[in-house]
Amino acid sequence: GAFFFSTQMLEYLMIPFDRAGSEMARNGNFIFTSAFEILFIKLRLSVLVGLAVSFPFVAWQVYGFVAPGLYANERNAMLPYMVATPFLFAAGAALVYFVILPIIMRFAFGQEMEGVEFLPKASEYVGLALSLLTAFGLAFQTPVVMSLLAQAGIVSSCALRNGRKYAIVGIFAVAMFMTPPDPISQSALALPVYLLYELGIFAAWLIERGRREEDEPESSASTV
């Protein structure tokens, strides 16, 4: 079904490029060098958008299947993560669409000189956009992953704080592999993910505090 809207999705995806071109007083145009290039782009967009749209429904069905076998506190613990995951992915994608892509395109247009014009292939631009959207969307799941690990007792807020310097190195290393080879997009991914890492530490601390508050009445009742 998504394929019927593939033209509109492609046009929407190219808006950051058009805006950057108009801001730089350039008449930006795309080129394609294969007869089926645009068709394959539309198919790729349709599949990815279909997966993204269907994910909340699939996740809810999985939750509905698993929930009867869980305790009430386990069901309550899962719901916030199910709600937060799509919103965080959307936040990462929005950062790419409204901030990162325009910055990269303005930088590219700024490299033009006499006799040298920026004419990107449609497939290369779409590939760049989709790779950034996916990388940022997944990277923005950092607080969810950290909270789940803290909930399972695998990590603690103290351990996460002590490992902050290693996390910074790891975040920038992962950003190098998940983004195109330019410092702008790498830093644009690494800095928000580091802030989300700090948010994950805070979430882990809240989980530990809630666990201590639950344990206190039990310990006091056992001493009576």
URNOR-V310148 format. One record per backbone hydrogen bond with DSSP energy under -0.5 kcal/mol. NH is the residue of the N-H (numbers start at 1). CO is the residue of the C=O. Records with the same first field share a line. If there is no record, write none. Layout:
NH = CO, CO
//
This chain:
4 = 1
5 = 2
6 = 3
9 = 5
10 = 6
11 = 7
12 = 8
13 = 9
14 = 10
15 = 12
18 = 14
19 = 15
20 = 16
21 = 17
22 = 18
23 = 19
24 = 20
25 = 22
26 = 21
28 = 26
31 = 120
37 = 34
40 = 36
41 = 37
42 = 38
43 = 39
44 = 40
45 = 41
46 = 42
47 = 43
48 = 44
49 = 45
50 = 46
51 = 47
52 = 48
53 = 49
54 = 50
55 = 51
56 = 52
58 = 54
59 = 55
60 = 56
61 = 57
62 = 58
63 = 59
64 = 60
65 = 61
66 = 62
67 = 63
68 = 64
69 = 66
70 = 67
75 = 71
76 = 72
77 = 73
78 = 74
79 = 75
80 = 76
81 = 77
82 = 78
83 = 79
84 = 80
85 = 81
86 = 82
87 = 83
88 = 84
89 = 85
90 = 86
91 = 87
92 = 88
93 = 89
94 = 90
95 = 91
96 = 92
97 = 93
98 = 94
99 = 95
100 = 95
101 = 96
103 = 99
104 = 100
105 = 101
106 = 102
107 = 103
108 = 104
109 = 105
110 = 106
111 = 107, 108
112 = 109
113 = 116
116 = 113
119 = 117
122 = 31
125 = 121
126 = 122
127 = 123
128 = 124
129 = 125
130 = 126
131 = 127
132 = 128
133 = 129
134 = 130
135 = 131
136 = 132
137 = 133
138 = 134
139 = 135
140 = 136
141 = 138
142 = 139
145 = 141
146 = 142
147 = 143
148 = 144
149 = 145
150 = 146
151 = 147
152 = 148
153 = 150
154 = 149
155 = 149
160 = 156
161 = 157
162 = 158
163 = 159
164 = 161
167 = 163
168 = 164
169 = 165
170 = 166
171 = 167
172 = 168
173 = 169
174 = 170
175 = 171
176 = 172
177 = 173, 174
178 = 174
179 = 175
182 = 180
186 = 182
187 = 183
188 = 184
189 = 185
190 = 186
191 = 187
192 = 188
193 = 189
194 = 190
195 = 191
196 = 192
197 = 193
198 = 194
199 = 195
200 = 196
201 = 197
202 = 198
203 = 199
204 = 200
205 = 201
206 = 202
207 = 203
208 = 204
209 = 205
210 = 206
211 = 207
212 = 208
213 = 209
214 = 210
215 = 211
216 = 212
217 = 213
218 = 214
219 = 215
220 = 216
221 = 217
222 = 218
223 = 219
224 = 220
//
